[in-house]
Amino acid sequence: MSYRSLFLSLGLGIGAILLLFPGVIVVQTSLAPGWHWQNYRLAWQQAQLLPALLISLVVAGAVVLTQGLTAVLAGYALARGGFAGKKLILALIIASIVVPLPVLVIPVFLVLKTGHLLNTLGALILPSSASGFSIFLLRQYFLTIPIEIEAQAMLDGAKPWQILWEVILPLSRPALVTVGLLAFIGEWNDLFKPLVFTTRPELRTVQLALAGLQEQFTSDWGVLMAAIVLATLPVMGLFLWGQNALIQGIATSGLKR
């Protein structure tokens, strides 16, 4: 092994330890004192995690579907379309990536209020139903697919929507998984929309449940850490399932044919 490989492995090992150390502390605190599971039972009961987990699952799943649909349609149009103003639209979409939702909270709130969507699932889903980053990522991935494949499909009599759904999307699985994972994780960890757009207890998401637990039981760190572990497990499982496609999707989307 060369010195370069040795130093690279050593640096990666130290980085991995630094990244895993907070997680180890969280798990250790959740099992204290005496490495018991009592804190998990208390966290499940006090934070009422089951309904919060279900609401978060419904919202995150709906955001994945809506955001994926808008990203596919807009990304494909920007990758293959020849309409006027395409570069301007692409520039605006890229610019929207750096604008966080809190900056737009007032107009978004007014739109939801006008549509009578406050205190509904729509208030949690619709503001995230389109993402500039997802559109740009899929557009970049579509550019890596040879256009000759689409031309051959057209010669075989395929219509544009058939080419998209039966040719392009199957070839874009890594990018689609990447968009889905990032959308799900982002929505699962979102505290802003549930806090601002909803007040009904039955619409409380897992992040609101964790925040409420911290406010009511600030001194009981074992219970709080146990709730954090329980809330993190679904995201960890999803990430482990799709990590290979996530890495491939991000790496390939930076290329251009």
C-alpha positions as CSV (number, residue, x, y, z in Angstrom):
1,M,0.0,0.0,0.0
2,S,1.4,3.4,-1.0
3,Y,1.7,6.3,1.5
4,R,-1.0,8.2,-0.4
5,S,-3.5,5.3,0.0
6,L,-2.5,4.9,3.6
7,F,-3.1,8.6,4.4
8,L,-6.3,8.6,2.4
9,S,-7.6,5.6,4.4
10,L,-6.5,7.1,7.6
11,G,-8.3,10.4,6.8
12,L,-11.5,8.6,5.8
13,G,-11.4,6.5,9.0
14,I,-11.0,9.6,11.2
15,G,-13.8,11.4,9.3
16,A,-16.1,8.4,9.7
17,I,-15.4,8.3,13.5
18,L,-16.1,12.0,13.8
19,L,-19.4,11.6,11.9
20,L,-20.5,8.5,13.9
21,F,-19.5,9.8,17.3
22,P,-22.7,12.0,17.8
23,G,-24.9,9.1,16.9
24,V,-23.1,6.8,19.4
25,I,-23.6,9.4,22.1
26,V,-27.4,9.7,21.2
27,V,-27.8,5.9,21.4
28,Q,-25.8,5.6,24.6
29,T,-27.8,8.4,26.2
30,S,-31.1,6.8,25.1
31,L,-30.2,3.6,26.9
32,A,-29.0,5.2,30.1
33,P,-29.0,4.5,33.0
34,G,-27.9,1.0,32.9
35,W,-28.5,0.2,29.2
36,H,-32.3,-0.3,29.6
37,W,-35.0,0.1,27.0
38,Q,-37.4,1.9,29.4
39,N,-36.7,5.3,27.7
40,Y,-37.9,4.0,24.4
41,R,-41.2,3.0,25.9
42,L,-41.6,6.3,27.6
43,A,-40.7,8.2,24.5
44,W,-43.2,6.2,22.4
45,Q,-46.0,7.0,24.9
46,Q,-45.2,10.6,25.9
47,A,-44.4,11.9,22.4
48,Q,-47.3,9.9,20.9
49,L,-44.9,8.9,18.1
50,L,-47.2,6.5,16.2
51,P,-49.7,9.0,14.8
52,A,-46.9,11.5,14.2
53,L,-44.9,8.9,12.3
54,L,-47.9,8.0,10.2
55,I,-48.6,11.7,9.3
56,S,-44.9,12.3,8.4
57,L,-45.0,9.1,6.3
58,V,-48.1,10.2,4.4
59,V,-46.8,13.8,3.8
60,A,-43.3,12.6,2.8
61,G,-44.7,10.0,0.5
62,A,-47.1,12.5,-1.2
63,V,-44.2,15.0,-1.6
64,V,-42.0,12.3,-3.2
65,L,-44.8,11.5,-5.8
66,T,-45.7,15.1,-6.6
67,Q,-42.2,16.4,-6.6
68,G,-41.0,13.5,-8.7
69,L,-43.8,14.1,-11.2
70,T,-43.1,17.8,-11.6
71,A,-39.3,17.2,-11.8
72,V,-39.7,14.5,-14.5
73,L,-42.0,16.6,-16.7
74,A,-40.1,19.9,-16.3
75,G,-36.7,18.3,-16.4
76,Y,-37.5,16.4,-19.6
77,A,-38.9,19.5,-21.3
78,L,-35.8,21.5,-20.4
79,A,-33.5,18.7,-21.6
80,R,-35.2,18.0,-24.9
81,G,-37.5,20.9,-25.6
82,G,-36.7,23.5,-28.2
83,F,-39.1,26.3,-27.0
84,A,-38.4,30.0,-26.7
85,G,-37.2,31.2,-23.3
86,K,-35.9,27.8,-22.2
87,K,-32.6,29.2,-21.0
88,L,-34.3,31.9,-19.0
89,I,-36.7,29.4,-17.4
90,L,-33.7,27.2,-16.5
91,A,-31.8,30.2,-15.0
92,L,-34.9,31.0,-12.8
93,I,-35.2,27.4,-11.7
94,I,-31.5,27.3,-10.7
95,A,-31.9,30.6,-8.9
96,S,-34.9,29.3,-6.9
97,I,-32.6,26.6,-5.4
98,V,-30.9,29.3,-3.2
99,V,-34.2,30.7,-2.0
100,P,-35.4,28.9,1.2
101,L,-39.1,28.5,2.0
102,P,-39.0,30.8,5.1
103,V,-38.2,33.7,2.7
104,L,-41.5,33.1,0.9
105,V,-43.5,32.3,3.9
106,I,-45.9,35.3,3.6
107,P,-47.0,34.8,0.0
108,V,-47.2,31.0,0.5
109,F,-49.3,31.5,3.6
110,L,-51.6,33.9,1.7
111,V,-52.0,31.4,-1.1
112,L,-52.8,28.6,1.2
113,K,-55.3,30.8,3.1
114,T,-57.0,31.8,-0.1
115,G,-57.3,28.2,-1.1
116,H,-58.6,27.2,2.3
117,L,-55.7,24.8,2.7
118,L,-54.4,25.9,6.1
119,N,-54.6,23.2,8.7
120,T,-54.9,20.5,6.1
121,L,-52.5,18.0,4.6
122,G,-52.4,20.2,1.5
123,A,-50.6,22.9,3.5
124,L,-47.8,20.4,4.2
125,I,-47.6,18.9,0.8
126,L,-48.2,21.5,-1.9
127,P,-45.4,24.0,-0.9
128,S,-42.9,21.2,-1.6
129,S,-44.6,19.7,-4.6
130,A,-42.0,21.3,-6.9
131,S,-38.3,21.6,-6.3
132,G,-35.8,23.5,-8.4
133,F,-33.0,21.2,-7.4
134,S,-34.9,18.1,-8.4
135,I,-35.8,19.6,-11.8
136,F,-32.2,20.6,-12.4
137,L,-30.8,17.2,-11.3
138,L,-33.2,15.2,-13.6
139,R,-32.6,17.6,-16.5
140,Q,-28.8,17.0,-16.2
141,Y,-29.3,13.3,-16.0
142,F,-31.6,13.3,-19.1
143,L,-28.9,15.1,-21.0
144,T,-26.6,12.1,-20.4
145,I,-29.0,9.7,-22.2
146,P,-28.1,9.5,-25.9
147,I,-30.8,11.1,-28.1
148,E,-30.4,8.3,-30.6
149,I,-32.3,6.0,-28.3
150,E,-35.3,8.4,-28.5
151,A,-34.9,8.7,-32.3
152,Q,-35.0,4.9,-32.6
153,A,-38.2,4.8,-30.5
154,M,-39.8,7.4,-32.7
155,L,-39.0,5.4,-35.8
156,D,-40.7,2.4,-34.1
157,G,-43.9,4.5,-33.8
158,A,-43.6,5.5,-30.1
159,K,-45.3,8.7,-29.1
160,P,-43.5,11.4,-27.0
161,W,-45.2,10.4,-23.8
162,Q,-44.4,6.7,-24.5
163,I,-40.8,7.6,-25.0
164,L,-40.7,9.4,-21.7
165,W,-42.5,6.8,-19.6
166,E,-41.2,3.6,-21.3
167,V,-37.7,4.5,-22.5
168,I,-36.3,7.5,-20.6
169,L,-37.6,6.8,-17.1
170,P,-36.4,3.2,-16.9
171,L,-33.0,4.4,-17.9
172,S,-33.1,7.2,-15.2
173,R,-33.7,5.0,-12.2
174,P,-30.6,6.2,-10.3
175,A,-31.6,9.8,-10.7
176,L,-35.2,9.1,-9.8
177,V,-34.2,7.3,-6.6
178,T,-31.9,10.2,-5.8
179,V,-34.8,12.7,-6.2
180,G,-37.1,10.5,-4.1
181,L,-34.6,10.0,-1.3
182,L,-33.7,13.6,-1.0
183,A,-37.3,14.7,-1.1
184,F,-38.4,12.1,1.5
185,I,-35.5,13.0,3.9
186,G,-36.0,16.7,3.5
187,E,-39.7,16.4,4.2
188,W,-39.3,14.0,7.1
189,N,-36.9,16.5,8.8
190,D,-39.1,19.6,8.1
191,L,-40.3,21.5,11.1
192,F,-41.1,24.8,9.4
193,K,-44.3,24.0,7.5
194,P,-46.0,22.0,10.3
195,L,-45.2,24.8,12.7
196,V,-46.4,27.7,10.6
197,F,-49.2,26.2,8.5
198,T,-51.0,23.8,10.9
199,T,-52.3,24.0,14.4
200,R,-54.5,20.8,14.6
201,P,-53.0,18.1,16.8
202,E,-54.0,15.4,14.4
203,L,-51.6,16.9,11.8
204,R,-48.6,16.9,14.1
205,T,-45.6,15.5,12.3
206,V,-42.7,13.6,13.9
207,Q,-40.5,16.8,14.1
208,L,-43.3,18.6,16.0
209,A,-43.6,15.6,18.3
210,L,-39.9,15.8,19.1
211,A,-40.0,19.6,19.7
212,G,-43.0,19.2,22.0
213,L,-41.2,16.5,24.0
214,Q,-38.2,18.7,24.4
215,E,-40.3,21.6,25.7
216,Q,-42.2,19.4,28.2
217,F,-39.4,17.1,29.3
218,T,-36.2,19.1,28.8
219,S,-34.3,17.5,31.7
220,D,-35.1,13.9,30.6
221,W,-32.4,13.6,27.9
222,G,-32.7,9.8,27.9
223,V,-36.4,10.0,26.7
224,L,-35.6,12.7,24.2
225,M,-32.6,10.8,22.7
226,A,-34.8,7.6,22.5
227,A,-37.4,9.5,20.6
228,I,-34.8,10.8,18.2
229,V,-33.5,7.3,17.6
230,L,-37.0,6.1,16.8
231,A,-37.7,9.0,14.5
232,T,-34.4,8.4,12.6
233,L,-34.8,4.7,12.0
234,P,-37.2,5.0,9.0
235,V,-34.9,7.5,7.2
236,M,-31.8,5.4,7.9
237,G,-33.5,2.3,6.5
238,L,-34.6,4.1,3.4
239,F,-31.1,5.6,2.9
240,L,-29.4,2.2,3.3
241,W,-31.8,0.7,0.8
242,G,-31.1,3.4,-1.9
243,Q,-27.6,4.5,-1.2
244,N,-26.0,2.9,-4.3
245,A,-28.6,4.5,-6.6
246,L,-28.2,7.8,-4.7
247,I,-24.4,7.9,-5.2
248,Q,-24.8,6.9,-8.9
249,G,-27.5,9.4,-9.5
250,I,-25.6,12.4,-8.1
251,A,-22.4,11.4,-9.8
252,T,-23.9,10.9,-13.2
253,S,-26.1,14.0,-13.1
254,G,-23.0,16.1,-13.2
255,L,-22.0,14.8,-16.7
256,K,-23.3,16.1,-20.0
257,R,-23.3,14.2,-23.2
